[in-house]
Amino acid sequence: RELFGEAGGEAGMALARGAALVVGLHTDEVTEAIVDAALAARTPFAVVPCCVFSRLFPGRRLRSGRPVTSHPSLVAYLLEKHPAVRS
C-alpha cells in the first residue's frame, strides 16, 4: 500500500518502471493502483484481485455505467483499463 497507493506517488512508479514484471497477489485496495502504475510504466503485470471494496471506491464504474460491486465486475473493470489487459 505504501508504494502503490496515494502515498506512494513517484516511488511506486519508479518501482514499476524498474521492474521486469509487477505482480500483485491478494492486494486488497491497491489492486487498481498497481494496474495503473504498471500500465503507466508500460511494465507487464499480473494481479490476482480479491476483495472489491465497493464502499471505499464508490466511483468505480464499468463502461456500461454499472457500479463495481462484485468480484466479476472488478475483473471486468480492470480489463477495461487498456485493450492489452487480459485475463
Residue pairs with C-beta under 8 A, 6 or more apart in sequence:
1 7
1 8
1 28
1 29
1 30
2 8
2 11
3 11
3 12
3 15
4 12
4 30
4 33
4 34
4 37
5 12
5 29
5 30
5 33
6 33
8 33
8 37
12 33
12 37
13 37
13 40
13 41
15 22
15 37
16 22
16 37
16 38
16 40
16 41
16 43
16 45
17 41
17 43
19 41
19 43
20 43
20 44
21 43
21 44
21 45
21 46
22 34
22 37
22 38
22 41
22 43
22 44
22 45
22 46
23 45
23 46
23 47
24 30
24 31
24 34
24 45
24 46
24 47
24 48
25 47
25 48
26 48
26 50
27 34
27 47
27 48
27 49
27 50
28 50
28 51
28 53
29 51
29 53
29 56
29 57
31 47
31 49
31 50
31 74
31 78
32 57
32 60
32 77
32 78
34 45
34 47
35 45
35 47
35 78
35 81
35 85
36 81
38 44
38 45
39 45
39 81
39 82
39 85
47 78
49 71
49 74
49 75
49 78
50 71
52 68
52 69
52 70
52 71
52 73
52 74
54 60
54 67
54 68
54 69
57 68
58 67
60 67
60 68
60 74
60 77
61 67
61 68
61 77
62 68
62 73
62 76
62 77
62 80
63 80
66 73
67 73
68 74
68 76
68 77
75 87
78 85
79 85
79 86
79 87
